[in-house]
């Protein structure tokens, strides 16, 4: 199977702006389908467990599609359990929204503007590669970062993104804004809410740039869509205002009350607390790491010399892990130079839980079948993973491949398990719950400084509090306004 993660069309927009669909050429796409991309996405990011909120997004999405040029076609809307402020669309009518984005949305109309914008990227053929300038090789790091969340990988792809954004990217975004605003108007929402949503995202981007600058780092972004603030961007205002001429048989309010009821209790930030103790989960509290073996696999009670080892009930394969002291080399160099791996097939950087790693297939040659090898860096250790077929299974595969599990089939499970590796946070060990969004009514005495003191927030949290309420960098709520706060 082709590497789907490298062929997904998305737009992280610094996890800020709406989807800037970096489009691959048709040859780069090959035979990859939206369904295959969907499966790949879910291997790296789970679906957010909130049936009511999920149904709400699906229903809003269906309404938007119904007034679009693709009415009657099937679309798939998915709410991902990711803290990043992002939404993106892929081929075959798949639209994804991160939980993190919902923290910054203030009402239903703003959410509709996000969904409508993503639907428009599909209806305007921005995700099919017909107008693409970027090749797969040029945007691999950008695409990988969407799923891995790796800031380092993410930054590496921004320079190229900036070089193309002022061309097709800008045009596609404005087309999606124009079409999305039209869909909003047809449904009875005020198109101006799209500018309000983009303004919040722009403020967030500005804040992230300032924070990076204060640390002496650069913050590469996909920015270039708006040279000024969205509220002052004449081209944006022009394309959105066209939707005011659209005739609609109904008028809707901004849906703030409905949205508030459905998002009260929404998780803020990392959803670090495991919802259930999985029997296939390996955890080491001393090293504070964990990962999940494939479902229904059985862990070896005496895995020596490895720290962890697991296999399916039929013992046809094994996946083993052990920590080794790391060096200053990169994970790739570590494999080749320190572990003396002679060659790898399909070697690539990986970033489970935003950690540095490298993985590939170790060719078996005449000695036997292939095996999966990977290293992931965490603190002072390099966590080595080895996945291989059992000796008996390998022999069966060589003699009667039609009757045996192929390495390629089992390797998918190896890769998925390795990608679940992550540190165990102190909060998780202590059994704390993640922070959640709550709504409170402002009084005449309410200020963000007072709220911050009452909630024991630091300066960074206080800025976030302003952003999610649409009061950045200044301003105070009025008496009677609903205000979002985050607390445990």
C-alpha positions as CSV (number, residue, x, y, z in Angstrom):
1,X,0.0,0.0,0.0
2,X,1.3,3.5,-0.8
3,X,2.3,5.7,2.2
4,X,-1.1,7.4,2.7
5,X,0.3,9.7,5.3
6,X,2.5,11.3,2.7
7,X,-0.3,11.7,0.2
8,X,-3.0,13.3,2.3
9,X,-4.3,16.7,1.2
10,X,-4.7,18.9,4.2
11,X,-3.9,22.3,5.5
12,X,-2.7,22.7,9.0
13,X,-2.4,26.5,8.6
14,X,-0.1,26.6,11.5
15,X,-3.0,24.9,13.2
16,X,-4.6,28.3,13.0
17,X,-6.2,29.4,9.8
18,X,-8.7,27.5,7.7
19,X,-7.4,24.7,5.5
20,X,-4.9,25.8,3.0
21,X,-5.2,22.8,0.8
22,X,-1.7,22.0,-0.4
23,X,-2.6,19.9,-3.4
24,X,-0.6,17.0,-4.8
25,X,-0.4,16.2,-8.4
26,X,-2.5,13.3,-9.7
27,X,0.5,11.1,-10.2
28,X,1.5,11.6,-6.5
29,X,-1.9,10.5,-5.4
30,X,-1.8,7.2,-7.3
31,X,-4.7,5.0,-6.3
32,X,-5.0,6.2,-2.7
33,X,-8.7,6.7,-1.7
34,X,-10.3,8.9,0.9
35,X,-11.3,5.8,2.9
36,X,-7.7,4.7,3.1
37,X,-6.7,8.2,4.3
38,X,-9.4,8.0,6.8
39,X,-8.1,4.7,8.2
40,X,-4.6,6.2,8.3
41,X,-5.7,9.3,10.1
42,X,-7.5,7.3,12.8
43,X,-4.4,5.2,13.4
44,X,-2.7,8.4,14.6
45,X,-5.6,10.3,16.1
46,X,-8.7,8.9,17.8
47,X,-12.2,10.0,17.3
48,X,-13.4,12.3,20.1
49,X,-15.8,10.4,22.4
50,X,-18.9,12.7,22.5
51,X,-21.8,11.2,20.5
52,X,-24.0,14.3,20.9
53,X,-21.3,16.7,19.7
54,X,-20.3,14.3,16.9
55,X,-23.9,14.1,15.7
56,X,-24.2,17.9,15.9
57,X,-21.2,18.3,13.5
58,X,-22.4,15.7,11.2
59,X,-25.9,17.2,11.0
60,X,-24.5,20.7,10.3
61,X,-22.2,19.2,7.7
62,X,-25.1,17.5,6.0
63,X,-27.1,20.7,5.9
64,X,-24.2,22.5,4.2
65,X,-23.7,19.8,1.6
66,X,-27.5,19.9,0.9
67,X,-27.2,23.6,-0.3
68,X,-23.9,23.0,-2.2
69,X,-23.3,22.0,-5.8
70,X,-22.7,18.5,-4.6
71,X,-26.1,18.0,-2.9
72,X,-27.1,14.4,-2.7
73,X,-23.5,13.1,-2.6
74,X,-22.1,11.4,0.5
75,X,-19.7,13.3,2.8
76,X,-18.0,12.0,5.9
77,X,-17.5,14.4,8.8
78,X,-15.2,13.3,11.6
79,X,-14.4,14.9,15.0
80,X,-10.8,14.1,16.0
81,X,-9.5,14.0,19.6
82,X,-6.7,16.4,18.9
83,X,-5.9,19.6,20.8
84,X,-4.6,21.4,17.7
85,X,-6.6,24.2,16.2
86,X,-7.2,22.7,12.8
87,X,-9.7,21.5,10.2
88,X,-9.0,19.9,6.9
89,X,-10.5,18.1,3.9
90,X,-9.4,15.2,1.7
91,X,-10.5,13.6,-1.5
92,X,-13.6,11.5,-1.7
93,X,-15.6,14.0,0.4
94,X,-13.9,13.6,3.8
95,X,-13.9,16.5,6.2
96,X,-12.1,16.5,9.6
97,X,-12.4,18.8,12.5
98,X,-10.1,18.8,15.6
99,X,-11.5,19.0,19.0
100,X,-9.0,21.8,19.7
101,X,-10.6,24.1,17.1
102,X,-14.0,23.9,18.9
103,X,-12.4,25.5,22.0
104,X,-12.0,28.7,20.0
105,X,-15.4,28.7,18.3
106,X,-18.0,30.9,20.0
107,X,-21.2,30.0,18.3
108,X,-22.9,27.7,15.8
109,X,-22.5,30.1,12.9
110,X,-18.8,30.2,13.4
111,X,-18.6,26.5,13.4
112,X,-20.7,26.4,10.2
113,X,-18.3,28.8,8.6
114,X,-15.4,26.3,9.3
115,X,-17.4,23.4,7.9
116,X,-18.7,25.3,4.9
117,X,-15.1,26.4,4.1
118,X,-13.9,22.8,4.1
119,X,-16.8,21.6,2.1
120,X,-16.1,24.3,-0.4
121,X,-12.5,23.1,-0.8
122,X,-14.1,19.8,-2.0
123,X,-16.8,21.3,-4.2
124,X,-14.3,23.6,-5.8
125,X,-11.9,20.7,-6.6
126,X,-9.1,22.0,-4.4
127,X,-8.4,18.5,-3.0
128,X,-8.2,16.5,-6.3
129,X,-4.8,17.7,-7.5
130,X,-6.0,19.4,-10.6
131,X,-4.3,22.7,-9.8
132,X,-1.5,21.4,-7.6
133,X,2.0,22.9,-7.8
134,X,3.5,21.0,-4.9
135,X,4.9,17.6,-5.4
136,X,4.7,14.9,-2.8
137,X,8.4,15.0,-2.0
138,X,8.2,18.8,-1.3
139,X,5.4,18.6,1.3
140,X,6.1,15.3,3.0
141,X,7.2,16.9,6.3
142,X,4.2,19.2,6.3
143,X,1.8,16.3,5.8
144,X,3.5,14.1,8.4
145,X,3.2,16.8,11.0
146,X,-0.6,17.1,10.6
147,X,-0.9,13.7,12.0
148,X,2.1,13.4,14.2
149,X,1.8,16.9,15.8
150,X,5.5,17.2,15.7
151,X,6.5,20.9,15.9
152,X,10.0,20.2,14.6
153,X,8.7,18.3,11.6
154,X,6.0,20.9,11.1
155,X,8.4,23.8,11.0
156,X,10.5,22.1,8.4
157,X,7.7,22.1,5.9
158,X,6.6,25.7,6.3
159,X,9.3,27.3,4.2
160,X,8.1,25.5,1.1
161,X,4.5,26.2,2.0
162,X,5.2,29.9,2.2
163,X,6.7,29.8,-1.3
164,X,3.5,28.7,-2.9
165,X,0.8,30.2,-0.7
166,X,0.6,33.5,-2.5
167,X,-0.2,31.7,-5.7
168,X,-2.8,28.9,-5.9
169,X,-3.1,28.8,-2.1
170,X,-4.4,32.4,-1.8
171,X,-6.8,31.9,-4.7
172,X,-8.1,28.6,-3.4
173,X,-8.7,30.0,0.1
174,X,-10.6,33.0,-1.3
175,X,-12.7,30.7,-3.5
176,X,-13.5,28.5,-0.5
177,X,-14.3,31.6,1.6
178,X,-16.7,32.8,-1.1
179,X,-18.4,29.5,-1.6
180,X,-18.6,28.8,2.1
181,X,-20.1,32.2,2.8
182,X,-22.7,31.5,0.1
183,X,-23.6,28.1,1.8
184,X,-24.0,29.9,5.1
185,X,-26.3,32.5,3.6
186,X,-28.5,29.8,2.0
187,X,-28.9,28.2,5.4
188,X,-29.8,31.6,6.9
189,X,-26.6,32.3,8.8
190,X,-24.9,35.7,8.7
191,X,-21.8,35.4,6.4
192,X,-20.0,37.9,8.5
193,X,-19.5,35.2,11.1
194,X,-16.9,33.7,8.8
195,X,-14.8,36.9,9.2
196,X,-15.3,36.7,12.9
197,X,-14.0,33.1,13.0
198,X,-11.0,33.9,10.8
199,X,-10.3,36.9,13.1
200,X,-10.0,34.7,16.1
201,X,-7.7,32.4,14.2
202,X,-5.6,35.3,13.1
203,X,-5.3,36.5,16.6
204,X,-4.2,33.1,17.7
205,X,-1.6,33.0,15.0
206,X,-0.3,36.4,16.0
207,X,0.0,35.2,19.6
208,X,1.9,32.0,18.6
209,X,4.3,34.1,16.6
210,X,4.9,36.4,19.5
211,X,5.5,33.6,21.8
212,X,8.0,32.0,19.4
213,X,9.8,35.2,18.9
214,X,10.1,35.8,22.7
215,X,11.9,32.4,22.9
216,X,14.3,33.4,20.1
217,X,12.7,31.0,17.6
218,X,11.1,31.6,14.3
219,X,7.5,30.6,13.7
220,X,7.1,29.6,10.1
221,X,3.4,29.5,9.1
222,X,1.2,29.1,6.1
223,X,0.4,32.8,6.7
224,X,0.3,34.8,3.5
225,X,-3.4,34.4,3.0
226,X,-4.0,37.6,5.0
227,X,-1.3,40.3,4.8
228,X,-3.5,42.3,7.2
229,X,-6.1,41.3,9.8
230,X,-9.1,39.5,8.3
231,X,-11.5,42.3,9.4
232,X,-9.4,44.7,7.3
233,X,-8.6,42.4,4.4
234,X,-10.5,44.0,1.4
235,X,-10.4,40.9,-0.8
236,X,-11.8,38.7,1.9
237,X,-14.5,41.2,2.8
238,X,-15.4,41.5,-0.9
239,X,-15.8,37.7,-1.5
240,X,-17.7,37.2,1.7
241,X,-20.0,40.2,1.2
242,X,-21.2,38.7,-2.1
243,X,-23.1,36.1,-0.1
244,X,-25.4,38.9,1.3
245,X,-27.1,39.0,-2.1
246,X,-28.1,35.3,-1.7
247,X,-31.8,34.9,-1.1
248,X,-32.8,32.5,1.7
249,X,-36.2,31.4,2.9
250,X,-35.1,31.3,6.5
251,X,-33.0,33.4,8.9
252,X,-31.1,31.8,11.8
253,X,-29.5,33.4,14.9
254,X,-25.9,32.6,15.5
255,X,-26.8,29.5,17.6
256,X,-24.6,30.6,20.6
257,X,-26.9,28.9,23.1
258,X,-27.0,25.6,21.3
259,X,-23.3,25.6,20.8
260,X,-22.7,26.5,24.5
261,X,-24.8,23.6,25.7
262,X,-23.1,21.1,23.5
263,X,-19.5,22.2,24.3
264,X,-19.8,22.8,28.0
265,X,-17.3,20.3,29.4
266,X,-15.3,20.0,26.2
267,X,-11.7,19.0,27.0
268,X,-9.2,21.8,26.8
269,X,-5.6,20.9,25.7
270,X,-4.2,17.3,25.8
271,X,-6.7,14.5,26.6
272,X,-4.0,12.8,28.6
273,X,-6.2,10.6,30.8
274,X,-6.7,7.1,29.6
275,X,-10.5,6.4,29.5
276,X,-10.0,2.7,30.1
277,X,-7.3,0.2,31.1
278,X,-6.6,-1.9,28.1
279,X,-5.3,-5.4,28.6
280,X,-2.9,-5.0,25.6
281,X,-1.4,-1.8,27.1
282,X,2.2,-2.0,28.4
283,X,3.1,0.6,31.0
284,X,6.3,1.3,32.9
285,X,5.9,3.9,35.7
286,X,9.6,4.1,36.4
287,X,10.4,5.2,32.9
288,X,7.0,6.8,32.5
289,X,6.3,5.3,29.1
290,X,3.5,3.2,27.6
291,X,2.3,1.8,24.3
292,X,-0.5,-0.6,23.1
293,X,0.1,-3.9,21.5
294,X,-2.5,-4.8,18.8
295,X,-5.9,-5.7,20.2
296,X,-6.2,-9.2,21.6
297,X,-2.5,-9.7,21.7
298,X,-1.1,-11.3,24.8
299,X,1.9,-9.9,26.7
300,X,4.8,-12.1,27.6
301,X,5.2,-12.2,31.4
302,X,8.9,-12.9,31.1
303,X,10.1,-10.9,28.0
304,X,13.8,-10.9,28.9
305,X,16.1,-9.5,27.5
306,X,13.4,-7.1,26.3
307,X,11.3,-5.0,28.5
308,X,8.1,-5.8,26.7
309,X,7.0,-8.5,24.3
310,X,3.7,-9.5,22.9
311,X,2.1,-11.8,20.4
312,X,-1.3,-12.8,19.0
313,X,-2.9,-16.0,20.5
314,X,-1.7,-18.0,17.5
315,X,1.9,-16.9,18.1
316,X,2.3,-16.1,14.5
317,X,4.2,-12.8,15.2
318,X,6.0,-10.9,18.0
319,X,6.6,-7.3,18.8
320,X,9.3,-6.5,21.3
321,X,10.5,-3.3,22.9
322,X,13.5,-2.4,25.1
323,X,15.2,0.9,26.1
324,X,18.8,1.5,25.2
325,X,20.9,4.5,26.1
326,X,20.6,7.0,23.3
327,X,23.4,9.1,21.7
328,X,23.4,12.6,20.4
329,X,22.8,11.3,16.9
330,X,19.5,11.5,15.2
331,X,17.2,8.4,15.4
332,X,18.1,7.6,11.8
333,X,21.8,7.9,12.4
334,X,21.4,5.9,15.6
335,X,19.9,2.9,13.7
336,X,22.6,2.9,11.1
337,X,25.7,4.0,13.0
338,X,25.1,2.8,16.6
339,X,22.9,-0.3,16.1
340,X,24.8,-1.1,12.8
341,X,21.7,-1.6,10.7
342,X,23.0,-2.3,7.2
343,X,20.0,-1.2,5.2
344,X,16.3,-0.4,5.5
345,X,13.4,-0.4,3.1
346,X,10.8,2.4,3.3
347,X,12.7,4.2,6.1
348,X,11.1,7.3,7.4
349,X,10.9,9.6,10.3
350,X,8.1,9.0,12.8
351,X,6.9,11.1,15.7
352,X,4.6,9.3,18.1
353,X,3.4,11.7,20.7
354,X,5.6,14.3,19.1
355,X,8.7,12.4,20.0
356,X,11.6,11.9,17.5
357,X,11.9,8.5,15.9
358,X,12.7,6.6,12.8
359,X,11.3,3.3,11.4
360,X,11.7,1.0,8.5
361,X,11.7,-2.5,7.2
362,X,14.8,-4.7,7.8
363,X,15.1,-6.9,4.7
364,X,15.4,-10.6,5.5
365,X,17.0,-11.7,2.3
366,X,18.0,-15.3,2.0
367,X,18.0,-15.6,5.8
368,X,14.3,-15.2,6.3
369,X,11.4,-12.7,6.0
370,X,11.5,-9.0,6.5
371,X,11.1,-7.5,10.0
372,X,10.0,-4.1,11.3
373,X,12.5,-2.0,13.3
374,X,12.0,1.4,14.9
375,X,13.6,3.7,17.5
376,X,11.8,6.4,19.5
377,X,13.7,8.9,21.6
378,X,12.4,9.9,25.0
379,X,14.7,11.6,27.6
380,X,17.9,9.6,27.8
381,X,16.7,6.4,26.1
382,X,16.2,5.2,22.6
383,X,13.3,2.8,22.7
384,X,14.0,0.0,20.2
385,X,11.0,-1.9,18.7
386,X,11.4,-5.1,16.7
387,X,8.4,-6.7,15.0
388,X,8.8,-10.0,13.2
389,X,6.9,-13.2,12.1
390,X,7.5,-16.3,14.2
391,X,10.0,-18.8,12.8
392,X,7.2,-21.3,12.0
393,X,5.0,-18.6,10.4
394,X,8.0,-17.3,8.3
395,X,8.6,-20.8,7.0
396,X,5.0,-21.2,6.1
397,X,4.9,-17.9,4.4
398,X,7.9,-18.9,2.2
399,X,6.5,-22.3,1.3
400,X,2.8,-21.6,1.1
401,X,2.2,-17.8,1.1
402,X,-1.5,-18.1,0.3
403,X,-2.1,-19.9,3.6
404,X,0.0,-17.7,5.8
405,X,-0.2,-14.2,7.1
406,X,2.0,-12.1,5.0
407,X,4.5,-9.8,6.6
408,X,2.9,-6.8,5.0
409,X,-0.4,-7.7,6.7
410,X,1.2,-8.0,10.2
411,X,3.4,-5.0,9.6
412,X,0.4,-2.7,9.6
413,X,-0.2,-3.9,13.2
414,X,3.5,-3.4,14.1
415,X,3.4,0.2,12.8
416,X,0.1,1.0,14.5
417,X,1.4,-0.3,17.9
418,X,4.7,1.6,17.6
419,X,2.7,4.8,16.9
420,X,0.9,4.5,20.3
421,X,4.1,4.9,22.2
422,X,4.0,8.0,24.5
423,X,5.2,9.4,27.8
424,X,3.0,9.0,30.9
425,X,2.5,12.5,32.3
426,X,2.6,13.3,36.0
427,X,-1.0,14.4,35.9
428,X,-2.0,11.0,34.5
429,X,0.0,9.2,37.2
430,X,-1.7,11.3,39.8
431,X,-5.1,10.4,38.3
432,X,-6.1,14.0,37.6
433,X,-8.7,14.8,35.0
434,X,-7.9,16.9,31.9
435,X,-9.0,20.6,32.0
436,X,-12.4,21.3,30.4
437,X,-14.2,24.3,29.0
438,X,-16.9,25.8,31.2
439,X,-19.2,28.7,30.7
440,X,-19.9,31.4,33.3
441,X,-21.8,34.7,33.1
442,X,-19.8,37.9,33.4
443,X,-20.9,40.6,36.0
444,X,-20.1,44.3,35.9
445,X,-17.0,43.5,38.0
446,X,-15.6,40.7,35.7
447,X,-12.3,41.2,34.1
448,X,-9.8,38.7,32.6
449,X,-7.2,39.6,35.3
450,X,-9.7,38.8,38.0
451,X,-10.8,35.6,36.3
452,X,-7.1,34.6,36.0
453,X,-6.4,35.2,39.6
454,X,-9.5,33.3,40.7
455,X,-8.6,30.3,38.4
456,X,-4.9,30.5,39.4
457,X,-3.8,31.0,35.7
458,X,-0.4,32.0,34.6
459,X,0.4,34.7,32.0
460,X,0.2,32.2,29.1
461,X,-3.1,30.8,30.3
462,X,-4.5,34.4,30.6
463,X,-3.7,35.1,27.0
464,X,-5.4,31.8,26.0
465,X,-8.4,32.9,28.0
466,X,-8.6,36.1,26.0
467,X,-8.2,34.3,22.7
468,X,-11.0,31.8,23.2
469,X,-13.3,34.5,24.2
470,X,-12.5,36.8,21.3
471,X,-10.8,39.5,23.5
472,X,-7.2,39.5,22.3
473,X,-5.1,41.5,22.9
474,X,-7.4,43.7,25.0
475,X,-11.0,44.3,26.0
476,X,-13.2,43.2,28.8
477,X,-16.6,41.3,28.8
478,X,-19.8,43.1,29.5
479,X,-22.2,42.2,32.3
480,X,-24.4,39.3,31.2
481,X,-22.0,38.0,28.6
482,X,-21.2,34.3,28.6
483,X,-17.5,33.7,29.2
484,X,-15.5,30.5,28.5
485,X,-13.0,29.4,31.2
486,X,-10.9,26.2,31.5
487,X,-10.4,24.4,34.7
488,X,-10.1,20.9,36.2
